[in-house]
Amino acid sequence: MLAESFTEVAPVLEADRIALGSGTDYDAAYFDRFFARVKPILERRLTSAMSGVAAIVAGAWEQGGRPDLPLDPRRPVRKKRNP
């Protein structure tokens, strides 16, 4: 993971340099420009992380003897409402 992540350092730093341009403020416009350039990197890294976590959970379940999983949650999940 570290070696794979390291390959993204230069493109992220370049995106930062371009997004900042000649400015000095990390304002909303900066973040819009920065995100436009790093979005593909972010999506790849998040997808990789989710796949990795899923593999770890599935592996632990397999090593644990594939126990039955409860179909009903133990407690209700409540959604927060925005005020």
Protein Blocks (a to p, Z undefined) as FASTA:
>chain_A
ZZmmmmmmmmmmmmmmmmnmmafbdcfklmmmmmmmmmmmmmmmmmmmmmmmmmmmmmmm
mmnopaacdfbdfbdcdddddZZ
